[in-house]
């Protein structure tokens, strides 16, 4: 079960908590209304979201963070180091977007007794290729949710994977329209399922920070 930060259907919490493996994101804003079981927290390990999480005592003691056995850093440092110079030209306002905090997440995991892994750039690049089939508008990077979907489908091809809390809205430089089309294509092919949710609305993450 991959649980995004959007709305989860009434009754969905029980279904999520009954899953064998539950992945949440960043500040675990789905925790509660979207159940409580948390095996993995996937984090943006660069830029402002990373800095905010690592600097927040409330993040460190959040029950979802405490419960999780693993932290997944969704941004390969080598990939984002290579992006810094081009982004300085195309998006100068994102001057801190590629600042890397991976080692600090690793330190946190060592201290907390958790496993830490980095999603390799090959997954990011495979997601970019898959999105290209849907002619996305110019974007900076896929969302963390889309990267994790790509990673899970690659690593666990025979498992039943269900999404909850995915509204496909948020930060303007994620290709959400194309991501929805890609997810729908995976569902049509039987590779994913979607736990029905409330009508799409504003995400629980802020579009300016949490979704980056």
C-alpha positions in Angstrom: 0.0 0.0 0.0 1.4 3.4 -1.1 -0.4 6.2 0.8 -0.1 9.7 -0.6 -1.0 12.9 1.2 -4.4 13.4 -0.4 -7.8 12.4 0.8 -8.5 8.8 1.8 -11.9 7.3 1.4 -14.0 6.6 4.5 -13.2 3.1 5.7 -9.9 3.3 3.9 -7.8 3.5 7.1 -8.8 -0.1 8.1 -7.9 -1.4 4.6 -4.5 0.4 4.7 -3.7 -0.9 8.2 -4.5 -4.5 7.1 -1.9 -4.3 4.3 1.3 -6.2 4.5 3.5 -3.2 3.8 2.6 0.5 4.0 4.6 3.4 2.6 4.0 7.0 3.5 5.7 10.3 2.6 7.6 13.0 4.3 5.7 14.3 7.3 3.2 11.3 7.2 0.3 13.7 6.8 -1.9 10.7 5.8 -1.3 9.2 9.3 -4.6 9.0 11.2 -7.3 9.5 8.6 -5.3 7.2 6.3 -4.6 4.6 9.0 -1.5 4.3 11.2 0.5 1.3 10.0 3.8 2.7 8.6 6.6 0.4 7.4 8.5 2.9 5.2 8.6 6.7 5.1 9.8 8.0 1.7 11.3 11.5 2.0 12.4 14.3 -0.3 16.1 14.3 0.7 17.0 17.5 -1.0 16.0 21.2 -0.7 13.6 22.8 1.7 11.5 19.8 2.6 14.5 17.9 3.7 15.9 20.8 5.7 12.5 21.3 7.4 12.1 17.7 8.3 15.6 17.2 9.7 15.3 20.4 11.7 12.0 19.5 13.2 11.8 17.6 16.5 8.1 17.0 15.9 9.0 15.1 12.7 11.6 13.0 14.5 9.0 11.9 17.2 6.0 11.6 14.9 4.5 8.2 15.5 4.7 7.3 11.8 8.4 8.2 11.7 9.0 6.3 14.9 7.2 3.2 13.8 8.8 3.0 10.3 11.5 0.5 9.9 12.9 2.1 6.8 13.5 5.6 5.4 13.7 5.9 1.6 15.4 8.9 0.2 13.7 9.4 -3.2 16.4 11.6 -4.8 19.7 10.1 -5.9 22.4 12.7 -4.9 24.3 12.2 -8.2 21.2 12.9 -10.3 20.4 16.1 -8.4 24.0 17.3 -8.4 23.9 17.1 -12.2 20.7 19.0 -12.2 22.0 22.0 -10.3 23.7 23.9 -13.1 20.8 23.6 -15.6 18.2 24.6 -13.0 20.3 27.7 -12.1 19.5 28.8 -15.7 16.0 27.5 -16.2 14.6 28.0 -12.6 16.9 30.4 -10.7 14.3 30.6 -7.9 15.0 27.0 -7.1 18.6 27.8 -5.9 18.3 25.4 -3.0 16.4 22.7 -4.7 19.4 20.4 -5.2 20.9 20.9 -1.7 21.6 17.4 -0.6 20.7 16.1 2.9 21.0 12.4 2.2 23.9 11.9 4.7 21.9 13.5 7.4 18.9 11.2 6.8 21.4 8.3 7.0 22.7 9.6 10.3 19.2 9.9 11.6 18.5 6.3 10.6 21.7 5.0 12.2 20.8 6.7 15.5 17.2 5.6 15.3 17.9 2.0 14.3 16.3 2.2 10.9 17.3 1.1 7.5 18.1 3.8 5.0 18.1 3.4 1.2 18.4 5.8 -1.7 16.2 5.3 -4.7 18.7 5.1 -7.6 18.7 7.6 -10.4 17.8 4.8 -12.9 14.3 4.7 -11.4 14.0 8.5 -11.8 15.1 8.3 -15.4 12.8 5.3 -16.1 9.8 7.3 -14.7 10.8 10.3 -16.9 10.8 8.0 -20.0 7.4 6.6 -19.0 5.9 10.0 -18.5 7.2 11.2 -21.9 4.5 9.0 -23.6 1.9 11.4 -22.2 3.4 14.6 -23.5 3.8 16.3 -20.1 4.1 20.1 -19.9 7.7 21.2 -19.0 8.5 20.1 -15.5 11.4 19.9 -13.1 11.0 16.4 -11.5 8.4 13.8 -11.1 6.6 13.8 -7.7 8.0 11.7 -4.9 4.8 9.6 -5.1 5.5 8.8 -8.8 9.1 7.9 -8.1 8.1 5.5 -5.3 5.5 3.9 -7.6 8.1 3.3 -10.2 10.5 1.9 -7.6 8.0 -0.4 -6.0 6.8 -1.8 -9.4 10.4 -2.4 -10.4 11.4 -4.1 -7.1 8.2 -6.0 -6.4 6.8 -6.9 -9.8 4.7 -9.8 -8.5 3.1 -8.0 -5.5 -0.4 -6.5 -5.4 0.2 -2.8 -5.1 -2.6 -0.4 -4.1 -2.6 3.4 -4.0 -4.5 5.6 -1.6 -4.4 9.3 -1.1 -3.2 10.2 -4.6 -5.0 13.3 -5.9 -2.3 14.1 -8.5 -2.3 17.8 -7.6 0.3 19.9 -5.8 3.6 21.7 -6.7 3.5 23.4 -10.1 6.7 21.9 -11.3 5.6 18.2 -10.9 3.9 16.8 -14.1 0.7 15.8 -12.3 -1.5 15.5 -15.3 0.9 13.1 -17.0 1.4 11.2 -13.7 -2.3 10.6 -13.5 -2.4 9.3 -17.0 0.6 7.0 -16.3 -0.9 5.7 -13.1 -4.2 5.1 -14.9 -2.3 3.1 -17.6 -0.7 0.9 -14.9 -4.1 0.3 -13.4 -5.6 -0.6 -16.8 -2.7 -3.0 -17.3 -3.4 -4.6 -13.9 -0.1 -3.5 -12.4 -1.7 -1.2 -9.8 -5.0 -0.8 -8.0 -6.5 2.4 -6.6 -8.3 2.6 -3.3 -11.3 4.9 -4.0 -11.1 8.2 -2.3 -13.0 11.4 -1.9 -13.3 13.8 -4.9 -10.0 15.4 -5.8 -9.2 18.5 -3.9 -6.3 20.3 -2.4 -3.5 18.0 -1.2 -2.6 17.8 2.4 1.0 18.9 1.6 1.7 22.6 0.8 2.3 23.2 -2.9 5.2 25.5 -2.1 7.2 23.2 0.1 5.9 19.8 1.1 5.3 18.6 -2.4 8.7 19.6 -3.7 
